[in-house]
Amino acid sequence: MISKRHTEIARYFIRLGLTGFGGPLAIVAQMERDLTSRGWISKEKYAQAFAAIKTMPGPVAFQTAVFMGQLRGGFFGAAIAGFMLNFPAAVLMVFLASSRSTWNQWSWVQSFNIGLQAAALGLVAASVIPLARSARTETSRNPKAKQIAKVSFVLLGFAITAARPSLEPLAILVCGGLAMLPSRRLLIGTTPLALSAGLIGLSSTEIASSLGWTCFKAGAMVFGSGLAIVPLLGSEFVDRLHWLTQAEFLEALMFGQVTPGPIVITATYIGYRVLGFSGAALATVAVFSAPFFHMTTWFPRLWEKISTSRRWNDFSFGAIACVVGSVMASVVKLAEPVWLTALEIETIKPSPSLFRLMIWVVLPIASFMLTWKRKTPAWLLIIAGGVLSFVFLKLVRA
C-alpha cells in the first residue's frame, strides 16, 4: 500500500533528481540539509550513516538516497527513492542517445561537442584530488607506512588499468585486502605489488562480454566515486568489444556529468547506444542493482558498526587508493587522441588540427583548475567549454 510517507519520499526525490546538479557530494549535502530539517534523521545519525556509506562500493549519492528511503518508508520507500532520483537523468540520457544520429550531423554541434568533451576530461582529472584525499585511515598508528602503501596502491591501480583494464575490480580487492594488514606488516605486504600485478595479468580469464554483466560489475565496484566506473566501462566497451570509440565514450561520460543525479547514469546512455531501449533499461538496472541490494538488506542493520570499524576503514583506504590510480590511467587513455593529433601536425602554421589541439590542451587544464581551486559546478564548466569551443572554431573558420 502506498502511504503518506511513500508519497512524501516520491515528491522529494523526484525534485532532487531534477535539480541535483554538482556531483554526488553536492547531492549528499542537499539531502543532509533537507532531510535533517524535516526530521527524517538527526544530523549525528546522518553523518554516521554517510561515513559508512562512503566506504561502500557503489555510487554514494544513490546509496544515500536509497538508505534514507529505507529509513523513512521501508523497502518500498527505498525503491521509490532510488527510482525517483535516477528517473529524470535516465530519461534525458535515452533522449540524447536516441537523437544522436540527428544532432551529431549538425556542424555547430560537432564544434560544440569538442569543447564539451575537452572540459569533461579536465573534470575527470580533477576528481582524482578529492578521491586521493579520501583514501585515508583515521586509526593508523604508522602514518608513514600508510603513505608508502597508498602510493603503492595508486601505482598498482594505474599499472593494472593501463595494461589490463578489465582486471581493475580484482586489483581493487587486492589493494583493499592488503590495506587490512597491521601497520607493522603493511610495508612487507606492499613490497611485492609489481610481482602481484604480473601474476594477476598472467592468470586472467576472459571477462563476459554481456552488457548487463559489465554494468553490474561496474556498479558493484564503484569505490570512492562514480568515476571509478570509467576504467572498467572504457576497457570493455571501447578497447575489447569495440562497441564505442574513445570519442563516443567520452561523450557518454560528459553527458553523465552534465545531467542531474549520479554520474553512473552514464551506463544508461551507453546501454541505449548498444541495444536501444532494452539496452538502456538493462544497463540502468544492472549498474544500480548491487548498491540497491546493499542499502536494503544488511547495511541498515550494521551501518553503525561499519562506520567505526577499523578493519573496514583499512579496506576502504586500499581500495580507494587503487581507484585513484585507475582513474589516472583512464585520463591518460582518454587523452590519447590529443597526443596523436599533436604528432600529426608537422608545422605550427594555423590549421584545423592545430586549433583543435589547442582546445584539447587548454580546456581540460582550465576545467581541472576551476574544479580544484574554485569548486565550479561540473555542468557549468562543460557547457562553458562547449560554448567557447564553438565560438573559437567559428571565428577561425570565418
VEXDREN-2710 file (C-alpha; in Angstrom, 1 decimal):
% VEXDREN-2710
k/r/px/py/pz
1/MET/0.0/0.0/0.0
2/ILE/1.2/3.5/-0.9
3/SER/1.2/5.5/2.3
4/LYS/1.6/9.2/3.0
5/ARG/5.3/8.7/3.7
6/HIS/5.8/7.0/0.3
7/THR/4.2/10.0/-1.4
8/GLU/6.5/12.3/0.5
9/ILE/9.5/10.2/-0.5
10/ALA/8.5/10.3/-4.1
11/ARG/7.9/14.0/-4.2
12/TYR/11.2/14.8/-2.5
13/PHE/13.4/12.6/-4.6
14/ILE/11.9/13.4/-8.0
15/ARG/12.6/17.1/-7.2
16/LEU/16.2/16.2/-6.2
17/GLY/16.5/14.1/-9.4
18/LEU/15.5/17.1/-11.5
19/THR/17.7/19.6/-9.7
20/GLY/20.6/17.5/-8.3
21/PHE/23.5/19.1/-10.3
22/GLY/27.0/19.5/-9.0
23/GLY/28.1/15.9/-8.4
24/PRO/27.5/13.3/-5.7
25/LEU/28.8/15.3/-2.8
26/ALA/26.5/18.2/-3.6
27/ILE/23.5/15.9/-3.8
28/VAL/24.5/14.3/-0.4
29/ALA/24.9/17.7/1.2
30/GLN/21.5/18.8/-0.1
31/MET/19.9/15.6/1.4
32/GLU/21.6/16.4/4.7
33/ARG/20.2/19.9/4.8
34/ASP/16.7/18.9/3.7
35/LEU/16.1/15.6/5.5
36/THR/17.6/16.6/8.8
37/SER/15.4/19.7/8.9
38/ARG/12.4/17.6/8.0
39/GLY/13.1/15.3/10.9
40/TRP/13.8/12.1/8.9
41/ILE/17.1/11.6/10.7
42/SER/19.3/13.6/13.1
43/LYS/22.5/15.3/11.9
44/GLU/24.6/13.0/14.0
45/LYS/23.0/9.8/12.7
46/TYR/23.2/11.2/9.1
47/ALA/26.9/11.8/9.5
48/GLN/27.4/8.4/10.9
49/ALA/25.5/6.7/8.1
50/PHE/27.3/8.7/5.4
51/ALA/30.7/7.8/6.9
52/ALA/29.8/4.2/6.5
53/ILE/28.2/4.6/3.0
54/LYS/31.2/6.3/1.5
55/THR/33.4/3.3/2.3
56/MET/31.0/1.0/0.5
57/PRO/31.3/0.0/-3.2
58/GLY/28.6/1.8/-5.2
59/PRO/27.5/5.3/-6.2
60/VAL/27.4/7.3/-2.9
61/ALA/24.6/9.6/-3.8
62/PHE/22.3/6.8/-5.0
63/GLN/23.1/4.7/-2.0
64/THR/22.4/7.5/0.5
65/ALA/19.1/8.2/-1.2
66/VAL/18.1/4.5/-1.0
67/PHE/19.2/4.3/2.6
68/MET/17.1/7.4/3.5
69/GLY/14.1/5.9/1.6
70/GLN/14.6/2.7/3.6
71/LEU/14.8/4.5/6.8
72/ARG/11.6/6.5/6.1
73/GLY/9.4/4.0/4.3
74/GLY/11.0/0.5/4.4
75/PHE/11.9/-1.4/1.3
76/PHE/9.1/0.2/-0.8
77/GLY/10.4/3.6/0.3
78/ALA/13.9/2.7/-0.7
79/ALA/12.7/1.6/-4.2
80/ILE/10.8/4.8/-4.7
81/ALA/13.8/7.0/-3.6
82/GLY/16.3/5.2/-5.9
83/PHE/13.9/5.2/-8.8
84/MET/12.9/8.9/-8.5
85/LEU/16.4/10.1/-8.1
86/ASN/17.6/8.4/-11.3
87/PHE/14.4/8.7/-13.5
88/PRO/14.9/12.3/-14.8
89/ALA/18.6/11.7/-15.8
90/ALA/17.8/8.3/-17.3
91/VAL/15.0/9.7/-19.5
92/LEU/17.4/12.5/-20.6
93/MET/20.1/10.0/-21.4
94/VAL/17.8/7.9/-23.5
95/PHE/16.6/11.0/-25.4
96/LEU/20.2/12.2/-26.0
97/ALA/21.3/8.7/-27.2
98/SER/18.2/8.1/-29.4
99/SER/18.6/11.5/-31.1
100/ARG/22.3/11.4/-31.6
101/SER/22.2/10.4/-35.3
102/THR/20.3/13.7/-35.9
103/TRP/22.1/16.2/-33.7
104/ASN/25.5/14.8/-34.4
105/GLN/25.3/15.7/-38.1
106/TRP/24.9/19.4/-37.4
107/SER/28.3/21.1/-37.9
108/TRP/27.8/23.5/-35.0
109/VAL/27.1/20.6/-32.7
110/GLN/30.4/19.0/-33.7
111/SER/32.3/22.2/-32.7
112/PHE/30.3/22.4/-29.5
113/ASN/31.0/18.8/-28.7
114/ILE/34.7/19.2/-28.9
115/GLY/34.6/21.7/-26.1
116/LEU/32.2/19.7/-24.0
117/GLN/34.4/16.6/-24.2
118/ALA/37.6/18.5/-23.5
119/ALA/36.1/20.2/-20.4
120/ALA/34.8/16.8/-19.2
121/LEU/38.3/15.3/-19.5
122/GLY/39.6/18.0/-17.1
123/LEU/36.8/17.2/-14.7
124/VAL/37.8/13.6/-14.6
125/ALA/41.4/14.5/-13.9
126/ALA/40.3/16.9/-11.1
127/SER/38.2/14.2/-9.5
128/VAL/41.4/12.4/-8.6
129/ILE/42.3/15.0/-6.0
130/PRO/39.4/14.7/-3.5
131/LEU/39.4/10.9/-4.2
132/ALA/43.0/10.7/-3.2
133/ARG/42.3/12.8/-0.1
134/SER/39.5/10.5/0.9
135/ALA/41.9/7.4/0.9
136/ARG/43.0/7.8/4.5
137/THR/42.8/5.8/7.7
138/GLU/41.8/7.7/10.8
139/THR/43.1/5.0/13.2
140/SER/46.5/4.4/11.7
141/ARG/49.4/4.2/14.2
142/ASN/52.0/4.3/11.5
143/PRO/51.2/7.1/9.0
144/LYS/54.5/6.6/7.1
145/ALA/53.7/3.0/6.3
146/LYS/50.2/4.0/5.2
147/GLN/51.6/6.7/3.0
148/ILE/54.0/4.4/1.3
149/ALA/51.2/1.8/0.9
150/LYS/48.9/4.4/-0.6
151/VAL/51.5/5.3/-3.3
152/SER/52.0/1.6/-4.0
153/PHE/48.2/1.0/-4.3
154/VAL/47.9/4.0/-6.7
155/LEU/50.7/2.7/-8.8
156/LEU/49.2/-0.8/-8.9
157/GLY/45.8/0.6/-9.9
158/PHE/47.5/2.7/-12.6
159/ALA/49.6/-0.2/-14.0
160/ILE/46.7/-2.7/-14.0
161/THR/44.3/-0.3/-15.6
162/ALA/46.8/0.7/-18.3
163/ALA/47.9/-2.8/-19.1
164/ARG/44.8/-5.0/-18.3
165/PRO/41.8/-2.6/-17.6
166/SER/39.3/-5.5/-17.3
167/LEU/41.2/-6.6/-14.1
168/GLU/40.5/-3.3/-12.2
169/PRO/37.9/-4.9/-9.9
170/LEU/40.4/-7.6/-8.9
171/ALA/43.1/-5.0/-8.3
172/ILE/40.8/-3.0/-6.1
173/LEU/40.0/-6.1/-3.9
174/VAL/43.7/-7.0/-3.7
175/CYS/44.6/-3.5/-2.5
176/GLY/41.7/-3.4/-0.1
177/GLY/42.8/-6.8/1.4
178/LEU/46.4/-5.7/1.7
179/ALA/45.4/-2.5/3.4
180/MET/43.8/-4.5/6.2
181/LEU/47.2/-5.9/7.3
182/PRO/48.5/-4.5/10.6
183/SER/50.7/-1.4/10.0
184/ARG/53.9/-3.2/11.0
185/ARG/53.3/-5.7/8.2
186/LEU/51.9/-3.3/5.7
187/LEU/55.3/-2.4/4.1
188/ILE/56.1/-6.1/3.7
189/GLY/52.7/-6.7/2.2
190/THR/53.0/-4.0/-0.4
191/THR/56.6/-4.7/-1.4
192/PRO/55.7/-7.4/-4.0
193/LEU/52.9/-5.4/-5.7
194/ALA/54.7/-5.3/-9.0
195/LEU/55.1/-9.1/-9.0
196/SER/51.4/-9.4/-7.9
197/ALA/50.4/-7.3/-10.9
198/GLY/52.3/-9.5/-13.3
199/LEU/50.8/-12.7/-11.8
200/ILE/47.3/-11.2/-12.0
201/GLY/47.8/-10.5/-15.7
202/LEU/49.1/-14.0/-16.4
203/SER/46.3/-15.7/-14.6
204/SER/43.4/-13.6/-16.0
205/THR/40.5/-15.1/-17.8
206/GLU/38.2/-13.7/-20.4
207/ILE/35.5/-11.5/-18.8
208/ALA/32.0/-12.0/-20.0
209/SER/31.0/-9.6/-22.8
210/SER/27.4/-9.1/-21.9
211/LEU/26.2/-5.5/-21.3
212/GLY/24.4/-6.4/-18.1
213/TRP/27.3/-8.3/-16.5
214/THR/29.7/-5.5/-17.3
215/CYS/27.4/-2.8/-15.9
216/PHE/26.7/-4.9/-12.8
217/LYS/30.5/-5.2/-12.1
218/ALA/30.9/-1.5/-12.6
219/GLY/28.1/-0.7/-10.1
220/ALA/29.5/-3.2/-7.6
221/MET/33.0/-1.8/-7.7
222/VAL/32.4/1.9/-7.6
223/PHE/34.7/2.7/-4.6
224/GLY/35.0/6.3/-3.6
225/SER/33.5/8.0/-6.6
226/GLY/31.1/7.3/-9.5
227/LEU/34.1/8.0/-11.8
228/ALA/35.5/4.6/-10.8
229/ILE/33.3/3.1/-13.5
230/VAL/35.4/4.9/-16.2
231/PRO/38.3/2.4/-16.4
232/LEU/36.0/-0.7/-16.4
233/LEU/33.4/0.5/-18.9
234/GLY/36.1/2.1/-21.1
235/SER/38.1/-1.1/-21.3
236/GLU/35.1/-3.3/-22.0
237/PHE/33.1/-1.2/-24.4
238/VAL/35.9/0.7/-26.2
239/ASP/39.1/-1.5/-26.1
240/ARG/37.8/-5.0/-26.0
241/LEU/34.3/-5.1/-27.5
242/HIS/34.7/-2.0/-29.8
243/TRP/31.1/-1.0/-29.3
244/LEU/32.1/2.6/-28.8
245/THR/35.0/4.8/-29.9
246/GLN/37.1/6.8/-27.4
247/ALA/35.3/10.0/-28.5
248/GLU/31.8/8.3/-28.1
249/PHE/32.7/7.0/-24.7
250/LEU/34.0/10.4/-23.6
251/GLU/30.7/11.9/-25.0
252/ALA/28.7/9.5/-22.8
253/LEU/30.8/10.4/-19.7
254/MET/30.3/14.1/-20.5
255/PHE/26.5/13.6/-20.5
256/GLY/26.7/11.7/-17.3
257/GLN/28.5/14.7/-15.7
258/VAL/26.2/17.4/-17.1
259/THR/22.9/15.7/-16.2
260/PRO/21.4/15.8/-12.7
261/GLY/21.8/12.7/-10.4
262/PRO/24.6/10.1/-10.1
263/ILE/27.3/10.0/-12.7
264/VAL/26.9/6.3/-13.1
265/ILE/23.8/7.1/-15.1
266/THR/26.4/7.2/-18.0
267/ALA/25.6/3.4/-18.2
268/THR/22.1/4.3/-19.4
269/TYR/23.5/6.3/-22.4
270/ILE/25.9/3.5/-23.3
271/GLY/23.2/0.8/-22.9
272/TYR/21.0/2.7/-25.4
273/ARG/23.9/3.1/-27.9
274/VAL/24.5/-0.7/-27.7
275/LEU/21.0/-2.2/-27.6
276/GLY/18.4/0.5/-27.8
277/PHE/15.7/1.0/-25.2
278/SER/16.2/-2.6/-23.9
279/GLY/19.9/-1.9/-23.5
280/ALA/19.3/1.3/-21.6
281/ALA/16.9/-0.4/-19.2
282/LEU/19.3/-3.4/-18.8
283/ALA/22.3/-1.2/-18.2
284/THR/20.5/1.0/-15.7
285/VAL/19.1/-1.8/-13.7
286/ALA/22.4/-3.7/-13.7
287/VAL/24.6/-0.8/-12.6
288/PHE/22.3/0.1/-9.7
289/SER/21.3/-3.4/-8.5
290/ALA/24.3/-4.2/-6.3
291/PRO/24.2/-0.8/-4.4
292/PHE/20.4/-1.1/-4.0
293/PHE/20.8/-4.6/-2.6
294/HIS/23.4/-3.4/0.0
295/MET/21.2/-0.5/1.2
296/THR/18.0/-2.6/1.6
297/THR/19.4/-5.8/3.2
298/TRP/22.3/-6.0/5.5
299/PHE/23.6/-2.4/5.6
300/PRO/20.7/-0.8/7.6
301/ARG/21.4/-3.3/10.4
302/LEU/25.1/-2.9/10.5
303/TRP/25.9/0.7/9.5
304/GLU/26.8/2.0/12.9
305/LYS/29.4/-0.8/13.3
306/ILE/30.8/-0.3/9.8
307/SER/31.3/3.5/10.4
308/THR/33.6/2.8/13.4
309/SER/35.2/-0.4/12.1
310/ARG/39.0/-0.1/11.7
311/ARG/39.2/-3.2/9.6
312/TRP/36.6/-1.9/7.1
313/ASN/38.1/1.6/7.0
314/ASP/41.5/0.0/6.2
315/PHE/40.0/-2.0/3.3
316/SER/38.4/1.2/2.0
317/PHE/41.7/3.0/2.2
318/GLY/43.4/0.5/0.0
319/ALA/40.5/0.2/-2.4
320/ILE/40.1/3.9/-2.9
321/ALA/43.9/4.4/-3.4
322/CYS/43.8/1.8/-6.2
323/VAL/40.8/3.6/-7.8
324/VAL/42.9/6.8/-7.9
325/GLY/45.5/5.1/-10.0
326/SER/42.8/3.5/-12.2
327/VAL/41.2/6.9/-12.9
328/MET/44.6/8.5/-13.6
329/ALA/45.3/5.7/-16.2
330/SER/41.9/6.3/-17.8
331/VAL/42.6/10.1/-18.1
332/VAL/45.8/9.2/-19.9
333/LYS/44.0/6.8/-22.2
334/LEU/41.1/9.2/-22.9
335/ALA/43.7/11.9/-23.8
336/GLU/45.4/9.6/-26.4
337/PRO/43.7/11.4/-29.4
338/VAL/45.3/14.6/-28.3
339/TRP/48.8/13.2/-28.4
340/LEU/48.1/11.5/-31.8
341/THR/46.8/14.9/-33.2
342/ALA/50.0/16.6/-31.9
343/LEU/52.2/14.0/-33.7
344/GLU/50.3/14.6/-37.0
345/ILE/51.0/18.3/-37.0
346/GLU/54.2/18.9/-38.9
347/THR/54.3/22.7/-38.6
348/ILE/52.9/25.4/-36.3
349/LYS/51.0/27.1/-39.1
350/PRO/47.3/27.7/-38.5
351/SER/45.2/24.7/-39.4
352/PRO/42.0/23.0/-38.1
353/SER/44.1/20.3/-36.5
354/LEU/46.2/22.8/-34.6
355/PHE/43.2/24.7/-33.4
356/ARG/41.5/21.5/-32.2
357/LEU/44.7/20.6/-30.4
358/MET/44.8/23.9/-28.6
359/ILE/41.2/23.3/-27.4
360/TRP/42.1/19.9/-26.2
361/VAL/45.0/21.2/-24.3
362/VAL/43.7/24.5/-22.9
363/LEU/40.1/23.5/-21.9
364/PRO/41.0/20.4/-19.9
365/ILE/43.6/22.4/-17.9
366/ALA/41.2/25.2/-17.3
367/SER/38.4/22.8/-16.3
368/PHE/40.8/21.0/-14.0
369/MET/42.0/24.2/-12.3
370/LEU/38.5/25.7/-11.9
371/THR/37.2/22.4/-10.3
372/TRP/40.2/22.1/-8.0
373/LYS/40.6/25.7/-6.9
374/ARG/37.1/27.3/-7.4
375/LYS/34.8/24.3/-7.0
376/THR/32.9/25.4/-10.1
377/PRO/29.9/23.1/-10.8
378/ALA/30.6/20.4/-13.4
379/TRP/27.6/21.1/-15.6
380/LEU/28.6/24.8/-15.9
381/LEU/32.2/24.0/-16.9
382/ILE/31.1/21.5/-19.5
383/ILE/28.6/23.9/-21.1
384/ALA/31.1/26.8/-21.0
385/GLY/33.7/24.5/-22.7
386/GLY/31.2/23.8/-25.5
387/VAL/30.3/27.5/-26.0
388/LEU/34.0/28.5/-26.1
389/SER/34.9/25.8/-28.5
390/PHE/32.0/26.7/-30.8
391/VAL/32.8/30.4/-30.8
392/PHE/36.6/29.8/-31.3
393/LEU/36.2/27.4/-34.2
394/LYS/33.5/29.6/-35.7
395/LEU/35.9/32.6/-35.7
396/VAL/38.7/30.6/-37.1
397/ARG/36.6/29.3/-40.0
398/ALA/35.3/32.8/-40.7
END
